[in-house]
Amino acid sequence: MRGNPDGKLRVVLAPDSFKGTLSAAAAADALTAGWRSRRPDDELRTCPLADGGEGTLDALGHDLPASCWRTADVTGPDGRPVRAAWLLLPDGTAVVEMARAAGLPLLDRPDPLHATTRGLGELLAAVVADPAVRRVMLTLGGSATTDGGTGALAALGARFLDADGADLPPGGGALARLARVDLSGLTPPPPGGVQCLVDVTAPLLGPLGAAGQFGPQKGASPAQVAELGAALARLADLLDGDRAAPGAGAAGGTAFGFAAGWGAEFVSGAAAVAAAAGLDDALASADLVVTGEGQFDAQSMRGKVVGDLVARAGRYGVPVAVVAGRVVSDGDLPVARAVALTDLAGSVEAAMADPARWLTEAGARLADRPPG
């Protein structure tokens, strides 16, 4: 391991979230506390990561001052008011998390036909009105909706009309009656454009599309899945866009709507968050990177946050240590060391009952014997 001449190590602590237990930011703090308890003089940089879904705001805002955070009062997915936060990065990038305005947890009960993305559009209207915003990074995970993003686009000035020229009511079900789309009043995107962070490759339509694959997760019955699929097909017929594009079906077709209506581009969530977090700059001078996730296995290397990090670290020749709730391997893993919280705690139940404690312990043990 390289290290500084005085023996200090430069360590980057860059975990993903431990789904259902700890956010990426909390995991990074626990690992940092454990490492500092053994090697207080090392140069540590926390860099919580995310896949571009829920948790992205907290990950990117971890080390930023309160002045970078903004809020707006918007319409929730069921029409009730919601206060949604967004983040303004120092380079003028606005990070907007769809789940804050139109997420499934905001509903008392799922409403697949009527849940709306309107609040997301209201949030984006507030974002683009800020003169400091140069571009938007929109995360699409955790949505409650299957309306093709039409509610959001309507809040930004678009109109979705029935055969009588009346505006359609909220929700994806109403799109079956769509007769005309009018984008002439649409608020323009910021000068640097809009990135939709997607972690799925689903097209808009079909059994693997927005309704077919994800509708049941949002409470849709088989009949409602078919109804929503037909409604989204009607939208695709009238809104010029690539319905077959990988990722178009993300967030109930919101990715399709924003690509077609607002010129958004699809990007890998993990890669975009890593870039926004300055991960490459951190790795360029690091001696070791410590990452983590709920379960580390062969799937982790296939487009997930940890896999992306391992590939990046390899380009800089930086060894990687992984701390995970569980480590599953039938052969060699491409990391310097892998630590399982279940092994430290003695059982899955004990590890999940107090993950921060065992992440702190893992950080301390890695510091006692740094890999590399």
Buried (B, 14 or more C-beta within 10 A) or exposed (E): EEBEEEEBBBBBBBBBBBEEBBBBBBBBBBBBBBBBBBBEEBBBBBBBBBBBBBBBBBBBBBEEEEEBEBEBEBBBBBEEEBEBBBBBBEEBBBBBBBBBBBBBEBBEEBBBBBBBBBBBBBBBBBBBEEEEBBBBBBBBBBBBBBBBBBBBBBBBBBBBBBEEEEEBEBBBBBBBBBBEBEBEEBBEBBEBEBBBBBBBBBBBBBEEBBBBBBBBEBBBEEEBBBBBBBBBBBBBEBBEBBBBBBBBBBBBBBBBBBBBBBEBEBBBBBBBBBBBBEBEEBBEEBBBBBBBBBBBBEEBBEBBBBBBBBEBBBEEEBBBBBBBBBBBEEEEBEBBBBBBBBEBBEEEEBBBEBBBBBBBBBBBBBBEEBBB
